Structures are given as structure tokens and as C-alpha cells.
């Protein structure tokens, strides 16, 4: 369970998040939706203790997030991660990066580590690319590779920030099919996305965020009023895409 209690976050006197009270139950497939600048990425960065100068309480399984994260890992796929695709690394190398921190400095990966990495690449459907240089991967394959790096942590939690951003529409469908399978296998998934149709099909719980919470409800309970209250004038841009 993940809980945000009386959460407030301000930058240069600008309120980014205000009075957020939210509970995410285990084994939900959660989508956080809202316009650009609504505080969505900030919310998950606070959860992951990347942003720390907030007011309020963040709990994971009843512990402060800082205490929980000191002893556990969360699989995280950030938005628009800066990475040199010309760097001489293979898909297997990138997957193993997900457990590099726990291995410690100068420690080599074991045969078991490599086997686990190969199994993870198989789960995301790109094991055949394990020795492929990352610069030769398509956008969809690269995103699946970043997902494998998150999954190798073994965490029951998977946090994704707009994972479909660099994938074409057919790739988005297969990517969400993969996430749906992982959810059915027991993962608690929290994703930020703008694809309302895809979210309605696959997610079980929606969080409407635009500085404040405008809804946090099971997917089938989402109403057009929730959407309009969340997106405001930005809604026309979304509707135009469909």
C-alpha cells in the first residue's frame, strides 16, 4: 500500500501539489492523468524520494518512504531519460544496470545475475536482442529494455512516467498488454499517461491530478465531469487527437 497524507509541494512560491490525500491499494494498475504541469511527475518523484522538500507524509507499506526505500527497491521507468544511445552497451548490459547499485562498486555480475537478466529480457519480449547494441534498438524495443531494467529489481512495485512517449501507436498497445500481464502476475503498477483510451482499457484505478486531486476512483467510476475538471481548457487538445 502507498499513502500520501496532507502532501503539499511548492517551488518558488508556486504551488505544485496541494492537500494530496491518496491511498493506492496493493495490486492496482493505477494511472495518474492530468495536463502538463499538473504535478504528476512531481508526485512520483516524491514517492521515490527524488524530491524531498515537501510537507506531509508519504508511506509505503506503513513505513515512511525514506525508511522503506532504505531496505527495498522500486522498479522505476523515468520520463525521457537522458542516455547516449551511441554508448557501446548491449541490451543485457542495460538490464544488469538495474541491480548494479546493490552489487557494490567493482563487484562483477555473477552467472546467476546474468541468468536473471536474460529471463527478464525474455519477459519483456526482447531476449533475442540481448547482445544487440542499444543504438540499434527501435523506440519500442528501447522502452521495453528500460522496463527490463526496472523489473530486474524484483520489486512488487513498478512506477512508469509516460512510458508510451517514444513508441508508435501499435507499440503502445503491445506495451500496455505487457503491463497488463505483469499486473495480473501481482505487480502494483503506477503509470503517468495521456492516452485516456488505453488507460480506460487496461487500468483498474485512475487518479485525476491538477495541483489538487479531482478524482481517485476505480476506472469504471470515472466521469466526463472528472475529466473536464482535471484538464480544463487542455481537454480540447486531447479530444482533437482522437
C-alpha atoms as one frame of an Amber mdcrd trajectory, in Angstrom:
protein
   0.000   0.000   0.000   1.155   3.518  -0.866  -0.234   6.507   1.028   0.096
  10.252   0.593  -1.167  12.231   3.579  -1.650  16.016   3.599   1.014  16.351
   0.921   1.973  19.852  -0.233   4.792  20.866  -2.542   5.758  24.412  -3.524
   8.523  25.741  -5.783   9.413  29.450  -5.665   6.052  30.204  -4.028   4.249
  28.356  -6.824   2.001  25.587  -5.536   2.662  22.369  -7.454   0.733  19.941
  -5.231  -1.842  20.941  -2.645  -3.505  18.882   0.089  -2.989  15.500  -1.573
  -4.542  12.608   0.325  -4.370   9.415  -1.669  -4.187   5.694  -0.982  -3.053
   3.183  -3.607  -4.012  -0.352  -2.665  -1.844  -3.390  -3.451  -2.088  -4.937
  -6.928  -3.831  -1.990  -8.549  -2.952  -0.819 -12.053  -3.041   2.911 -11.408
  -2.951   5.685 -13.978  -2.257   9.277 -12.986  -3.747  11.657 -15.534  -3.730
  15.427 -15.873  -2.460  18.225 -18.125   1.183  19.187 -18.486   2.459  20.879
 -15.343  -0.214  19.282 -13.157   2.323  17.785 -10.733   2.125  14.176 -11.908
   5.868  13.537 -12.245   6.476  15.501  -9.056   4.134  13.192  -7.156   6.020
  10.040  -8.122   9.398  11.699  -7.574   8.269  12.490  -4.035   7.221   8.863
  -3.615  10.676   7.740  -4.775  12.385  10.315  -2.517  13.909  12.103  -5.519
  12.122  15.293  -4.460  12.447  15.698  -0.707  11.468  19.254   0.207   7.736
  18.630   0.603   5.345  18.899   3.507   3.220  15.961   4.564   3.688  12.220
   4.885   4.422   9.514   2.326   4.097   5.893   3.429   4.914   2.622   1.698
   3.504  -0.436   3.451   3.028   1.608   6.607   6.595   2.932   6.742   7.896
   6.352   5.801   9.009   6.138   2.203  12.594   7.027   3.164  12.743   4.147
   5.660  11.097   1.676   3.289  13.330   2.624   0.363  16.439   2.139   2.511
  15.681  -1.590   2.574  13.621  -2.204  -0.554  13.686  -1.391  -4.237  11.079
   0.002  -6.604  11.184  -0.556 -10.338  11.181   2.870 -11.997  10.985   3.858
 -15.646  11.571   7.635 -15.804  10.344  10.009 -18.481  12.729  10.999 -21.288
  15.772   9.563 -19.565  18.971  11.073 -20.906  21.089   8.245 -22.268  23.687
   8.182 -25.021  22.361   5.579 -27.428  25.797   5.500 -29.092  27.371   4.232
 -25.878  28.851   0.769 -26.517  26.479  -1.277 -24.389  24.208  -4.210 -25.124
  20.638  -4.810 -24.007  21.957  -7.287 -21.447  24.309  -4.636 -20.034  21.466
  -2.129 -19.571  19.246  -4.683 -17.873  22.011  -5.534 -15.413  22.266  -1.841
 -14.523  19.044  -2.346 -12.583  20.914  -4.336  -9.929  24.304  -2.637 -10.214
  23.812  -0.496  -7.099  23.131  -3.467  -4.857  26.178  -5.320  -6.203  28.509
  -2.621  -4.959  31.497  -0.952  -6.576  33.928  -3.147  -8.545  31.925  -6.352
  -7.998  31.343  -8.458 -11.084  27.974  -9.800 -12.106  27.592 -13.483 -11.349
  26.306 -16.201 -13.633  23.060 -16.075 -11.629  22.757 -12.328 -12.246  23.159
 -12.855 -15.974  20.587 -15.659 -15.976  18.078 -13.450 -14.164  18.757 -10.631
 -16.641  18.155 -12.966 -19.577  14.872 -14.143 -18.041  13.820 -10.531 -17.569
  14.613  -9.719 -21.196  12.511 -12.718 -22.147   9.595 -11.420 -20.057   9.604
  -8.112 -21.970   9.981  -9.902 -25.300  13.470  -8.880 -26.403  15.719 -11.729
 -25.289  16.780 -12.140 -28.920  18.348  -8.677 -28.613  20.420  -9.429 -25.517
  23.687  -8.893 -27.420  22.364  -6.079 -29.613  23.973  -2.663 -29.225  21.454
  -0.254 -27.740  21.850   2.162 -30.644  20.388  -0.487 -32.954  17.144  -0.859
 -30.993  13.874   0.711 -32.138  11.978   3.118 -29.879   9.639   0.373 -28.729
  12.481  -2.063 -28.077  14.384   0.587 -26.126  11.370   1.222 -23.914  10.985
  -2.499 -23.260  14.668  -2.584 -22.375  14.198   0.177 -19.806  11.265  -1.804
 -18.454  13.506  -4.865 -18.089  15.985  -2.746 -16.127  13.149  -1.793 -13.777
  11.822  -5.340 -13.498  15.150  -6.963 -12.629  14.966  -5.240  -9.240  12.333
  -7.818  -8.310  10.146  -5.151  -6.729   6.422  -5.705  -6.359   6.018  -2.049
  -7.378   6.509  -0.661 -10.877   6.455   3.114 -11.450   6.382   4.487 -15.011
   6.423   8.103 -16.186   4.768   8.362 -19.628   6.222   5.065 -20.879   4.496
   5.367 -24.253   6.128   8.691 -25.144   8.649   7.255 -27.628   6.534   4.409
 -29.043   4.234   4.357 -32.075   0.553   3.530 -31.576   0.858  -0.183 -32.350
   3.794  -0.389 -29.985   1.812   1.352 -27.237  -0.891  -1.314 -27.459   1.562
  -4.204 -27.089   3.412  -2.365 -24.308   0.225  -1.947 -22.283  -0.642  -5.603
 -22.960   2.703  -6.448 -21.364   1.992  -4.178 -18.381  -1.431  -5.793 -18.012
   0.205  -9.227 -17.880   2.650  -8.040 -15.207  -0.258  -6.611 -13.219  -2.122
  -9.913 -13.382   1.027 -11.597 -12.080   0.888  -9.456  -8.940   2.666  -6.187
  -9.709   1.305  -2.923  -8.340   1.739  -0.543 -11.267   1.561   3.246 -11.207
   1.852   4.953 -14.575   1.547   8.515 -15.815  -0.056   8.729 -19.228  -2.101
  10.924 -21.555  -3.647   8.051 -23.507  -7.113   8.012 -21.953  -8.435   5.263
 -24.215  -5.572   2.931 -23.368  -5.863   3.680 -19.659  -9.582   3.014 -19.644
  -8.952  -0.366 -21.241  -6.136  -1.619 -19.037  -6.007   0.299 -15.747  -8.068
  -0.517 -12.663  -7.757   2.800 -10.829  -7.470   6.386 -12.057  -6.069   9.433
 -10.284  -7.062  12.790 -11.787  -4.496  15.379 -10.763  -4.108  19.070 -11.479
  -2.419  20.531  -8.418  -5.305  19.091  -6.376  -6.903  15.685  -6.651 -10.018
  15.865  -8.811 -10.742  12.155  -8.561  -9.233   8.921  -7.318 -11.527   6.118
  -8.251 -11.956   2.754  -9.926 -11.725   3.127 -13.695 -15.399   2.415 -14.343
 -16.397   5.237 -11.958 -14.581   7.929 -13.948 -16.962  10.544 -15.336 -16.702
  13.223 -18.025 -17.037  15.797 -15.235 -13.875  14.434 -13.599 -12.046  14.779
 -16.915 -13.228  18.326 -17.544 -12.406  19.415 -14.003  -8.919  17.960 -14.337
  -7.933  19.115 -17.817  -9.913  22.339 -18.222  -9.016  24.094 -21.487  -6.362
  21.462 -22.234  -9.120  18.909 -22.787  -9.760  20.177 -26.343  -6.212  19.246
 -27.309  -6.738  15.704 -26.061 -10.109  15.314 -27.726  -8.619  16.526 -31.023
  -6.155  13.623 -31.043  -8.968  11.125 -31.137
